Each structure stands twice: as structure tokens, then as C-alpha cells.
């Protein structure tokens, strides 16, 4: 069984209501799972947060959120690899 990340994008983002410098949002990730000769596509929506510097651009904030979501996906893949 293998998983491959084929697409990742920020779905929405907003400033944290109480913590200055923190942005929360949702990242949409599309993975393909290959099991034998079968392939299946999974679409995930991952809640993520990132601490950003004052004046950070939207592009930098999006990248920080996607990196946080990518780290979550990497942990998920590692846990699934241990089980198989």
C-alpha cells in the first residue's frame, strides 16, 4: 500500500480570534492510494494553524498552512506504513 500526495491547496484561512500572529484555516489535500493493482483517490480537508510574522504576505501564510498540513499527512502516512 502506498500513498502519494497529488494536490494541496489552502481552502480558507482567518486570523485566530484570540492569539495575535496566528492564522487558522483548512487545507485541502488530494492523495492517491495504490493497493496492488487498484488505485483510489482520497480528498482530505485538514484543519491547520501557523504562527506568522507581522506583515507576512498571503503567499507566505498559505505556504505555512500547507507545510503544517503536509507534516500532518507525513505522520499519517508513517502510521499507516507501520500498520501494514
Secondary structure as a PSIPRED ss2 file (coil, helix, strand):
# PSIPRED VFORMAT (PSIPRED V4.0)

   1 X C   1.000  0.000  0.000
   2 X E   0.000  0.000  1.000
   3 X E   0.000  0.000  1.000
   4 X E   0.000  0.000  1.000
   5 X E   0.000  0.000  1.000
   6 X E   0.000  0.000  1.000
   7 X E   0.000  0.000  1.000
   8 X E   0.000  0.000  1.000
   9 X E   0.000  0.000  1.000
  10 X E   0.000  0.000  1.000
  11 X E   0.000  0.000  1.000
  12 X E   0.000  0.000  1.000
  13 X E   0.000  0.000  1.000
  14 X E   0.000  0.000  1.000
  15 X E   0.000  0.000  1.000
  16 X C   1.000  0.000  0.000
  17 X C   1.000  0.000  0.000
  18 X C   1.000  0.000  0.000
  19 X C   1.000  0.000  0.000
  20 X C   1.000  0.000  0.000
  21 X C   1.000  0.000  0.000
  22 X E   0.000  0.000  1.000
  23 X E   0.000  0.000  1.000
  24 X E   0.000  0.000  1.000
  25 X E   0.000  0.000  1.000
  26 X E   0.000  0.000  1.000
  27 X E   0.000  0.000  1.000
  28 X E   0.000  0.000  1.000
  29 X E   0.000  0.000  1.000
  30 X E   0.000  0.000  1.000
  31 X E   0.000  0.000  1.000
  32 X E   0.000  0.000  1.000
  33 X E   0.000  0.000  1.000
  34 X E   0.000  0.000  1.000
  35 X E   0.000  0.000  1.000
  36 X C   1.000  0.000  0.000
  37 X C   1.000  0.000  0.000
  38 X E   0.000  0.000  1.000
  39 X E   0.000  0.000  1.000
  40 X E   0.000  0.000  1.000
  41 X E   0.000  0.000  1.000
  42 X E   0.000  0.000  1.000
  43 X E   0.000  0.000  1.000
  44 X E   0.000  0.000  1.000
  45 X E   0.000  0.000  1.000
  46 X E   0.000  0.000  1.000
  47 X E   0.000  0.000  1.000
  48 X E   0.000  0.000  1.000
  49 X E   0.000  0.000  1.000
  50 X E   0.000  0.000  1.000
  51 X E   0.000  0.000  1.000
  52 X C   1.000  0.000  0.000
  53 X C   1.000  0.000  0.000
  54 X C   1.000  0.000  0.000
  55 X C   1.000  0.000  0.000
  56 X C   1.000  0.000  0.000
  57 X C   1.000  0.000  0.000
  58 X H   0.000  1.000  0.000
  59 X H   0.000  1.000  0.000
  60 X H   0.000  1.000  0.000
  61 X H   0.000  1.000  0.000
  62 X H   0.000  1.000  0.000
  63 X H   0.000  1.000  0.000
  64 X H   0.000  1.000  0.000
  65 X H   0.000  1.000  0.000
  66 X H   0.000  1.000  0.000
  67 X H   0.000  1.000  0.000
  68 X H   0.000  1.000  0.000
  69 X H   0.000  1.000  0.000
  70 X H   0.000  1.000  0.000
  71 X H   0.000  1.000  0.000
  72 X H   0.000  1.000  0.000
  73 X H   0.000  1.000  0.000
  74 X H   0.000  1.000  0.000
  75 X H   0.000  1.000  0.000
  76 X H   0.000  1.000  0.000
  77 X H   0.000  1.000  0.000
  78 X H   0.000  1.000  0.000
  79 X H   0.000  1.000  0.000
  80 X H   0.000  1.000  0.000
  81 X H   0.000  1.000  0.000
  82 X H   0.000  1.000  0.000
  83 X H   0.000  1.000  0.000
  84 X C   1.000  0.000  0.000
